[in-house]
Amino acid sequence: MRICWPQAIMILLVVILGIGSMLSGCGKKGPLYIPKDAGKQLQQSL
């Protein structure tokens, strides 16, 4: 089975975009949980 050029370019584009989206999550700062004080601050601001 032979792959034509447009199909190869489409596969390459999907792979590049997939890897880019996975790497975009790297380097995110901040806590990965909701702090317990966040609920209290939210209630006080209302």
PDB file of N, CA, C, O and CB in Angstrom:
ATOM      1  N   MET A   1       0.846  -1.187   0.000  1.00  0.00           N
ATOM      2  CA  MET A   1       0.000   0.000   0.000  1.00  0.00           C
ATOM      3  C   MET A   1       0.884   1.240   0.000  1.00  0.00           C
ATOM      4  O   MET A   1       1.801   1.367   0.811  1.00  0.00           O
ATOM      5  CB  MET A   1      -0.959   0.004   1.223  1.00  0.00           C
ATOM      6  N   ARG A   2       0.602   2.120  -0.893  1.00  0.00           N
ATOM      7  CA  ARG A   2       1.402   3.325  -1.051  1.00  0.00           C
ATOM      8  C   ARG A   2       0.657   4.532  -0.475  1.00  0.00           C
ATOM      9  O   ARG A   2      -0.541   4.701  -0.703  1.00  0.00           O
ATOM     10  CB  ARG A   2       1.744   3.557  -2.537  1.00  0.00           C
ATOM     11  N   ILE A   3       1.370   5.354   0.261  1.00  0.00           N
ATOM     12  CA  ILE A   3       0.783   6.561   0.855  1.00  0.00           C
ATOM     13  C   ILE A   3       1.076   7.749  -0.064  1.00  0.00           C
ATOM     14  O   ILE A   3       2.226   7.981  -0.436  1.00  0.00           O
ATOM     15  CB  ILE A   3       1.348   6.817   2.302  1.00  0.00           C
ATOM     16  N   CYS A   4       0.046   8.489  -0.423  1.00  0.00           N
ATOM     17  CA  CYS A   4       0.240   9.650  -1.288  1.00  0.00           C
ATOM     18  C   CYS A   4       0.748  10.830  -0.450  1.00  0.00           C
ATOM     19  O   CYS A   4       0.648  10.808   0.777  1.00  0.00           O
ATOM     20  CB  CYS A   4      -1.085  10.021  -2.022  1.00  0.00           C
ATOM     21  N   TRP A   5       1.286  11.847  -1.105  1.00  0.00           N
ATOM     22  CA  TRP A   5       1.882  12.998  -0.413  1.00  0.00           C
ATOM     23  C   TRP A   5       0.900  13.750   0.478  1.00  0.00           C
ATOM     24  O   TRP A   5       1.252  14.067   1.614  1.00  0.00           O
ATOM     25  CB  TRP A   5       2.457  13.950  -1.422  1.00  0.00           C
ATOM     26  N   PRO A   6      -0.306  14.049   0.021  1.00  0.00           N
ATOM     27  CA  PRO A   6      -1.224  14.767   0.921  1.00  0.00           C
ATOM     28  C   PRO A   6      -1.542  13.979   2.201  1.00  0.00           C
ATOM     29  O   PRO A   6      -1.691  14.563   3.274  1.00  0.00           O
ATOM     30  CB  PRO A   6      -2.523  15.082   0.184  1.00  0.00           C
ATOM     31  N   GLN A   7      -1.644  12.663   2.078  1.00  0.00           N
ATOM     32  CA  GLN A   7      -1.919  11.850   3.244  1.00  0.00           C
ATOM     33  C   GLN A   7      -0.716  11.846   4.191  1.00  0.00           C
ATOM     34  O   GLN A   7      -0.893  11.898   5.408  1.00  0.00           O
ATOM     35  CB  GLN A   7      -2.279  10.420   2.822  1.00  0.00           C
ATOM     36  N   ALA A   8       0.488  11.786   3.656  1.00  0.00           N
ATOM     37  CA  ALA A   8       1.693  11.816   4.486  1.00  0.00           C
ATOM     38  C   ALA A   8       1.831  13.156   5.199  1.00  0.00           C
ATOM     39  O   ALA A   8       2.210  13.202   6.369  1.00  0.00           O
ATOM     40  CB  ALA A   8       2.939  11.544   3.632  1.00  0.00           C
ATOM     41  N   ILE A   9       1.527  14.236   4.506  1.00  0.00           N
ATOM     42  CA  ILE A   9       1.596  15.564   5.112  1.00  0.00           C
ATOM     43  C   ILE A   9       0.555  15.689   6.224  1.00  0.00           C
ATOM     44  O   ILE A   9       0.831  16.282   7.267  1.00  0.00           O
ATOM     45  CB  ILE A   9       1.381  16.664   4.044  1.00  0.00           C
ATOM     46  N   MET A  10      -0.638  15.135   6.009  1.00  0.00           N
ATOM     47  CA  MET A  10      -1.695  15.190   7.020  1.00  0.00           C
ATOM     48  C   MET A  10      -1.291  14.399   8.262  1.00  0.00           C
ATOM     49  O   MET A  10      -1.502  14.866   9.382  1.00  0.00           O
ATOM     50  CB  MET A  10      -3.020  14.645   6.449  1.00  0.00           C
ATOM     51  N   ILE A  11      -0.720  13.223   8.085  1.00  0.00           N
ATOM     52  CA  ILE A  11      -0.268  12.420   9.220  1.00  0.00           C
ATOM     53  C   ILE A  11       0.828  13.152   9.982  1.00  0.00           C
ATOM     54  O   ILE A  11       0.814  13.184  11.212  1.00  0.00           O
ATOM     55  CB  ILE A  11       0.237  11.043   8.747  1.00  0.00           C
ATOM     56  N   LEU A  12       1.771  13.736   9.264  1.00  0.00           N
ATOM     57  CA  LEU A  12       2.856  14.479   9.893  1.00  0.00           C
ATOM     58  C   LEU A  12       2.323  15.684  10.666  1.00  0.00           C
ATOM     59  O   LEU A  12       2.795  15.976  11.765  1.00  0.00           O
ATOM     60  CB  LEU A  12       3.867  14.933   8.841  1.00  0.00           C
ATOM     61  N   LEU A  13       1.360  16.369  10.105  1.00  0.00           N
ATOM     62  CA  LEU A  13       0.762  17.526  10.766  1.00  0.00           C
ATOM     63  C   LEU A  13       0.060  17.120  12.053  1.00  0.00           C
ATOM     64  O   LEU A  13       0.182  17.804  13.069  1.00  0.00           O
ATOM     65  CB  LEU A  13      -0.221  18.225   9.831  1.00  0.00           C
ATOM     66  N   VAL A  14      -0.668  16.023  12.019  1.00  0.00           N
ATOM     67  CA  VAL A  14      -1.364  15.541  13.217  1.00  0.00           C
ATOM     68  C   VAL A  14      -0.360  15.143  14.297  1.00  0.00           C
ATOM     69  O   VAL A  14      -0.572  15.433  15.475  1.00  0.00           O
ATOM     70  CB  VAL A  14      -2.278  14.344  12.871  1.00  0.00           C
ATOM     71  N   VAL A  15       0.722  14.487  13.910  1.00  0.00           N
ATOM     72  CA  VAL A  15       1.740  14.079  14.874  1.00  0.00           C
ATOM     73  C   VAL A  15       2.407  15.302  15.498  1.00  0.00           C
ATOM     74  O   VAL A  15       2.590  15.353  16.714  1.00  0.00           O
ATOM     75  CB  VAL A  15       2.794  13.182  14.201  1.00  0.00           C
ATOM     76  N   ILE A  16       2.769  16.281  14.683  1.00  0.00           N
ATOM     77  CA  ILE A  16       3.428  17.492  15.188  1.00  0.00           C
ATOM     78  C   ILE A  16       2.503  18.260  16.132  1.00  0.00           C
ATOM     79  O   ILE A  16       2.936  18.711  17.193  1.00  0.00           O
ATOM     80  CB  ILE A  16       3.864  18.399  14.017  1.00  0.00           C
ATOM     81  N   LEU A  17       1.235  18.411  15.753  1.00  0.00           N
ATOM     82  CA  LEU A  17       0.293  19.124  16.614  1.00  0.00           C
ATOM     83  C   LEU A  17       0.023  18.356  17.904  1.00  0.00           C
ATOM     84  O   LEU A  17      -0.142  18.965  18.961  1.00  0.00           O
ATOM     85  CB  LEU A  17      -1.019  19.372  15.870  1.00  0.00           C
ATOM     86  N   GLY A  18      -0.023  17.037  17.833  1.00  0.00           N
ATOM     87  CA  GLY A  18      -0.228  16.225  19.028  1.00  0.00           C
ATOM     88  C   GLY A  18       0.925  16.349  20.001  1.00  0.00           C
ATOM     89  O   GLY A  18       0.715  16.519  21.202  1.00  0.00           O
ATOM     90  N   ILE A  19       2.143  16.263  19.488  1.00  0.00           N
ATOM     91  CA  ILE A  19       3.323  16.402  20.351  1.00  0.00           C
ATOM     92  C   ILE A  19       3.393  17.816  20.927  1.00  0.00           C
ATOM     93  O   ILE A  19       3.730  18.001  22.097  1.00  0.00           O
ATOM     94  CB  ILE A  19       4.620  16.078  19.563  1.00  0.00           C
ATOM     95  N   GLY A  20       3.076  18.801  20.106  1.00  0.00           N
ATOM     96  CA  GLY A  20       3.088  20.186  20.586  1.00  0.00           C
ATOM     97  C   GLY A  20       2.078  20.423  21.694  1.00  0.00           C
ATOM     98  O   GLY A  20       2.364  21.142  22.651  1.00  0.00           O
ATOM     99  N   SER A  21       0.898  19.825  21.575  1.00  0.00           N
ATOM    100  CA  SER A  21      -0.105  20.014  22.621  1.00  0.00           C
ATOM    101  C   SER A  21       0.286  19.300  23.905  1.00  0.00           C
ATOM    102  O   SER A  21      -0.019  19.782  24.996  1.00  0.00           O
ATOM    103  CB  SER A  21      -1.464  19.519  22.147  1.00  0.00           C
ATOM    104  N   MET A  22       0.960  18.153  23.794  1.00  0.00           N
ATOM    105  CA  MET A  22       1.424  17.464  25.000  1.00  0.00           C
ATOM    106  C   MET A  22       2.533  18.253  25.690  1.00  0.00           C
ATOM    107  O   MET A  22       2.575  18.315  26.919  1.00  0.00           O
ATOM    108  CB  MET A  22       1.921  16.053  24.652  1.00  0.00           C
ATOM    109  N   LEU A  23       3.418  18.849  24.922  1.00  0.00           N
ATOM    110  CA  LEU A  23       4.524  19.597  25.510  1.00  0.00           C
ATOM    111  C   LEU A  23       4.095  20.953  26.045  1.00  0.00           C
ATOM    112  O   LEU A  23       4.796  21.541  26.869  1.00  0.00           O
ATOM    113  CB  LEU A  23       5.617  19.780  24.494  1.00  0.00           C
ATOM    114  N   SER A  24       2.959  21.458  25.591  1.00  0.00           N
ATOM    115  CA  SER A  24       2.519  22.770  26.058  1.00  0.00           C
ATOM    116  C   SER A  24       2.114  22.731  27.527  1.00  0.00           C
ATOM    117  O   SER A  24       2.087  23.772  28.184  1.00  0.00           O
ATOM    118  CB  SER A  24       1.355  23.269  25.209  1.00  0.00           C
ATOM    119  N   GLY A  25       1.802  21.558  28.048  1.00  0.00           N
ATOM    120  CA  GLY A  25       1.456  21.423  29.461  1.00  0.00           C
ATOM    121  C   GLY A  25       2.671  21.472  30.362  1.00  0.00           C
ATOM    122  O   GLY A  25       2.535  21.692  31.566  1.00  0.00           O
ATOM    123  N   CYS A  26       3.845  21.274  29.814  1.00  0.00           N
ATOM    124  CA  CYS A  26       5.065  21.286  30.624  1.00  0.00           C
ATOM    125  C   CYS A  26       5.386  22.723  31.044  1.00  0.00           C
ATOM    126  O   CYS A  26       5.259  23.651  30.246  1.00  0.00           O
ATOM    127  CB  CYS A  26       6.260  20.662  29.837  1.00  0.00           C
ATOM    128  N   GLY A  27       5.793  22.894  32.274  1.00  0.00           N
ATOM    129  CA  GLY A  27       6.196  24.210  32.736  1.00  0.00           C
ATOM    130  C   GLY A  27       5.079  25.024  33.349  1.00  0.00           C
ATOM    131  O   GLY A  27       5.289  26.184  33.705  1.00  0.00           O
ATOM    132  N   LYS A  28       3.898  24.448  33.481  1.00  0.00           N
ATOM    133  CA  LYS A  28       2.804  25.173  34.125  1.00  0.00           C
ATOM    134  C   LYS A  28       3.139  25.354  35.595  1.00  0.00           C
ATOM    135  O   LYS A  28       3.586  24.415  36.254  1.00  0.00           O
ATOM    136  CB  LYS A  28       1.449  24.426  33.953  1.00  0.00           C
ATOM    137  N   LYS A  29       2.929  26.535  36.098  1.00  0.00           N
ATOM    138  CA  LYS A  29       3.253  26.847  37.495  1.00  0.00           C
ATOM    139  C   LYS A  29       1.996  26.831  38.340  1.00  0.00           C
ATOM    140  O   LYS A  29       0.880  26.916  37.827  1.00  0.00           O
ATOM    141  CB  LYS A  29       3.950  28.217  37.606  1.00  0.00           C
ATOM    142  N   GLY A  30       2.192  26.722  39.618  1.00  0.00           N
ATOM    143  CA  GLY A  30       1.081  26.807  40.539  1.00  0.00           C
ATOM    144  C   GLY A  30       0.663  25.455  41.063  1.00  0.00           C
ATOM    145  O   GLY A  30       1.128  24.422  40.582  1.00  0.00           O
ATOM    146  N   PRO A  31      -0.214  25.462  42.050  1.00  0.00           N
ATOM    147  CA  PRO A  31      -0.646  24.212  42.663  1.00  0.00           C
ATOM    148  C   PRO A  31      -1.548  23.417  41.722  1.00  0.00           C
ATOM    149  O   PRO A  31      -2.277  23.988  40.911  1.00  0.00           O
ATOM    150  CB  PRO A  31      -1.373  24.491  43.977  1.00  0.00           C
ATOM    151  N   LEU A  32      -1.489  22.102  41.842  1.00  0.00           N
ATOM    152  CA  LEU A  32      -2.315  21.231  41.030  1.00  0.00           C
ATOM    153  C   LEU A  32      -3.549  20.784  41.798  1.00  0.00           C
ATOM    154  O   LEU A  32      -4.166  19.774  41.460  1.00  0.00           O
ATOM    155  CB  LEU A  32      -1.516  20.025  40.563  1.00  0.00           C
ATOM    156  N   TYR A  33      -3.902  21.528  42.819  1.00  0.00           N
ATOM    157  CA  TYR A  33      -5.067  21.223  43.632  1.00  0.00           C
ATOM    158  C   TYR A  33      -5.734  22.539  44.017  1.00  0.00           C
ATOM    159  O   TYR A  33      -5.143  23.611  43.891  1.00  0.00           O
ATOM    160  CB  TYR A  33      -4.676  20.393  44.897  1.00  0.00           C
ATOM    161  N   ILE A  34      -6.953  22.441  44.480  1.00  0.00           N
ATOM    162  CA  ILE A  34      -7.666  23.642  44.939  1.00  0.00           C
ATOM    163  C   ILE A  34      -7.318  23.845  46.403  1.00  0.00           C
ATOM    164  O   ILE A  34      -7.613  22.976  47.223  1.00  0.00           O
ATOM    165  CB  ILE A  34      -9.229  23.515  44.736  1.00  0.00           C
ATOM    166  N   PRO A  35      -6.707  24.953  46.751  1.00  0.00           N
ATOM    167  CA  PRO A  35      -6.365  25.193  48.166  1.00  0.00           C
ATOM    168  C   PRO A  35      -7.615  25.239  49.037  1.00  0.00           C
ATOM    169  O   PRO A  35      -8.679  25.652  48.574  1.00  0.00           O
ATOM    170  CB  PRO A  35      -5.579  26.508  48.316  1.00  0.00           C
ATOM    171  N   LYS A  36      -7.493  24.820  50.291  1.00  0.00           N
ATOM    172  CA  LYS A  36      -8.634  24.793  51.204  1.00  0.00           C
ATOM    173  C   LYS A  36      -9.134  26.200  51.498  1.00  0.00           C
ATOM    174  O   LYS A  36     -10.325  26.382  51.753  1.00  0.00           O
ATOM    175  CB  LYS A  36      -8.257  24.089  52.508  1.00  0.00           C
ATOM    176  N   ASP A  37      -8.261  27.194  51.468  1.00  0.00           N
ATOM    177  CA  ASP A  37      -8.647  28.569  51.767  1.00  0.00           C
ATOM    178  C   ASP A  37      -9.399  29.227  50.607  1.00  0.00           C
ATOM    179  O   ASP A  37     -10.012  30.277  50.798  1.00  0.00           O
ATOM    180  CB  ASP A  37      -7.417  29.385  52.109  1.00  0.00           C
ATOM    181  N   ALA A  38      -9.367  28.649  49.440  1.00  0.00           N
ATOM    182  CA  ALA A  38     -10.019  29.265  48.281  1.00  0.00           C
ATOM    183  C   ALA A  38     -11.530  29.366  48.482  1.00  0.00           C
ATOM    184  O   ALA A  38     -12.145  30.350  48.072  1.00  0.00           O
ATOM    185  CB  ALA A  38      -9.714  28.464  47.010  1.00  0.00           C
ATOM    186  N   GLY A  39     -12.126  28.360  49.106  1.00  0.00           N
ATOM    187  CA  GLY A  39     -13.565  28.393  49.357  1.00  0.00           C
ATOM    188  C   GLY A  39     -13.940  29.490  50.328  1.00  0.00           C
ATOM    189  O   GLY A  39     -14.964  30.150  50.149  1.00  0.00           O
ATOM    190  N   LYS A  40     -13.134  29.697  51.349  1.00  0.00           N
ATOM    191  CA  LYS A  40     -13.400  30.749  52.334  1.00  0.00           C
ATOM    192  C   LYS A  40     -13.268  32.133  51.699  1.00  0.00           C
ATOM    193  O   LYS A  40     -14.066  33.028  51.976  1.00  0.00           O
ATOM    194  CB  LYS A  40     -12.438  30.621  53.534  1.00  0.00           C
ATOM    195  N   GLN A  41     -12.268  32.301  50.856  1.00  0.00           N
ATOM    196  CA  GLN A  41     -12.070  33.587  50.193  1.00  0.00           C
ATOM    197  C   GLN A  41     -13.217  33.887  49.236  1.00  0.00           C
ATOM    198  O   GLN A  41     -13.637  35.037  49.104  1.00  0.00           O
ATOM    199  CB  GLN A  41     -10.736  33.602  49.439  1.00  0.00           C
ATOM    200  N   LEU A  42     -13.721  32.858  48.571  1.00  0.00           N
ATOM    201  CA  LEU A  42     -14.829  33.027  47.638  1.00  0.00           C
ATOM    202  C   LEU A  42     -16.091  33.456  48.382  1.00  0.00           C
ATOM    203  O   LEU A  42     -16.812  34.341  47.921  1.00  0.00           O
ATOM    204  CB  LEU A  42     -15.083  31.726  46.858  1.00  0.00           C
ATOM    205  N   GLN A  43     -16.358  32.840  49.518  1.00  0.00           N
ATOM    206  CA  GLN A  43     -17.547  33.188  50.302  1.00  0.00           C
ATOM    207  C   GLN A  43     -17.437  34.593  50.871  1.00  0.00           C
ATOM    208  O   GLN A  43     -18.442  35.299  50.945  1.00  0.00           O
ATOM    209  CB  GLN A  43     -17.756  32.182  51.435  1.00  0.00           C
ATOM    210  N   GLN A  44     -16.244  35.020  51.275  1.00  0.00           N
ATOM    211  CA  GLN A  44     -16.057  36.353  51.828  1.00  0.00           C
ATOM    212  C   GLN A  44     -16.224  37.417  50.768  1.00  0.00           C
ATOM    213  O   GLN A  44     -16.691  38.515  51.069  1.00  0.00           O
ATOM    214  CB  GLN A  44     -14.694  36.473  52.469  1.00  0.00           C
ATOM    215  N   SER A  45     -15.849  37.116  49.520  1.00  0.00           N
ATOM    216  CA  SER A  45     -15.927  38.126  48.468  1.00  0.00           C
ATOM    217  C   SER A  45     -17.361  38.329  47.994  1.00  0.00           C
ATOM    218  O   SER A  45     -17.661  39.363  47.398  1.00  0.00           O
ATOM    219  CB  SER A  45     -15.042  37.733  47.293  1.00  0.00           C
ATOM    220  N   LEU A  46     -18.264  37.364  48.242  1.00  0.00           N
ATOM    221  CA  LEU A  46     -19.643  37.500  47.824  1.00  0.00           C
ATOM    222  C   LEU A  46     -20.364  38.287  48.864  1.00  0.00           C
ATOM    223  O   LEU A  46     -21.562  38.536  48.730  1.00  0.00           O
ATOM    224  CB  LEU A  46     -20.312  36.140  47.601  1.00  0.00           C
TER     225      LEU A  46
END
